[in-house]
Amino acid sequence: MTDQDTIVSQEKFDEMLAELDNLKTVRRTEIAKNLEYARSLGDLSENAEYQEARELQAATEERIRKLEELVKRAHIMTDGKKKDVVGFGSAVSIKKEDGGDVHEYTIVGSEEADMRAHKLSHVSPLGAAIMGKKKGEVFTFETPNGKQTYSIEKVS
């Protein structure tokens, strides 16, 4: 695996394939129809509908290129994780050493990271700091507010 590879779950991989298929079939057809309609309105240099359709087409083609590259480089994480060691797919509970609430995260690839859903990228500062740790271990990582120390409360 190289630095360019993308680690994703099977669910995220399937989601990317579905989006790619939708963009290539449904969305491209819609944009082509919009472009054809806008061209029929006349002078393209002052045609806002045409300019908007071209911008949408460019954005869609860029998204297609990005998804194709991600799918090509994707490595699907398998459920070969150890129950007691933090790895891809692990559910982890951590607690700040000086007290505070317990925070729960699932370790995922960078394409799936979503802090609102408590999905933490393995390459984020916090994610990288807890990879390979076991329940009870204390770890420190750098934040914009300085070093933070946490302990692993639970790994599953």
Buried (B, 14 or more C-beta within 10 A) or exposed (E): EEEEEBBBBEEBBEBBEEBBEEBBEEBBEEBEEBBEEBEEEEEEEEBEBBEEBBEBBEEBBEBBEEBBEBBEBBBBBEEEBEEEBBBBBBEBBBBEEEEEEEBBBBBBBEBBBEEEEEBBBBEBEBBEBBBEBEBEBEBEBEEEEEEBEBBBBBBE
